[in-house]
Amino acid sequence: MNIIGLGKAGCAIAEKFGVHPQYKIFQIDVDKQGTRCYNVKRRKGPEEYEANTPSLKKFFGNIQGATTFVIGGSGDISAMSLRIMEQIKDKCDISILYIAPDKSLLSEKRKMHEKVTYNVLQNYARSGAIERIYLISNPQVESILGEVPIMGYFDKLNDFIVSTMHMINVFRNADPVMGGLRTPVGSRRISTVGIYDMEKDEEKLFFSLDTKRETCYIYCVGEKRLREDGGLHKNIVTQMKGKTNDETVDVSFGVFPTNYNNDYGYVLAHSPNIQS
């Protein structure tokens, strides 16, 4: 899988995906140097970045297949995102990982730019031009983690985001011992992810979707428990039946074996609607 980071936030997250051998990392930012890094000339604002988007065909080379485009919406350089994706969309199945900042800390100009980027990219996904967009809220991720120190603040948030996305990717390419992960209905391209506590039957999403129309739960259970816990099957079925009471939301799940002693879970949620 390819990971493309655009701007400071996007590149910081892309770098963290790079610790896993499954990913090929590309980084695009001002003053960016290194392997598969593209150095963008600094511009005065989003309009100039968009107007001066470079041709990156040589930089991307023979890129193809599943590609995640990581972007923080408040950075001026994010204005290049559509023009960059246009250069590779015929060769790649693109999903966007959109990192929404704490908007209360943005200037009015930044708020306006972020709002435009946020809405444009959602519409781009909803139209089917790309596979989907995953929305992640930094303040919501912080609230899940609890107290996060100032030193290393974004490192801790990014570690949590990347580890969650990575493990979801792993289980998507694995065979469950029970259930199965459905492909979302075609119109449901606005998505988020989260963690799921299977003991408490409690989910915590990384972004609050206005309307959920499809939810998928990933149970990660130690092999010993899968072999010995006679009540686990009934517990999982009961939990999933409880979630189907809302007829407006389609529910699926998969149970996957792990080598860990502690069980854990993830959740994906999908909507057909542009989020406010």
Secondary structure, 3 states (H helix, E strand, C coil): CEEEEEHHHHHHHHHHHCCCCCCEEEEEEECCCCCCEEEECCCCCHHHHHHCCCCCHHHHCCCCEEEEEEEECCCHHHHHHHHHHHHHCCCEEEEEEEEECCHHHCCHHHHHHHHHHHHHHHHHHHCCCCCEEEEEEHHHHHHHHCCCCCCCHHHHHHHHHHHHHHHHHHHHCCCCCEEECCCCCCCCCEEEEEEEECCCCEEEECCCCCCCCEEEEEEEEEHHHHHHCCCHHHHHHHHHHHHCCCCCCEEEEEEEEECCCCCEEEEEEEECCCCC
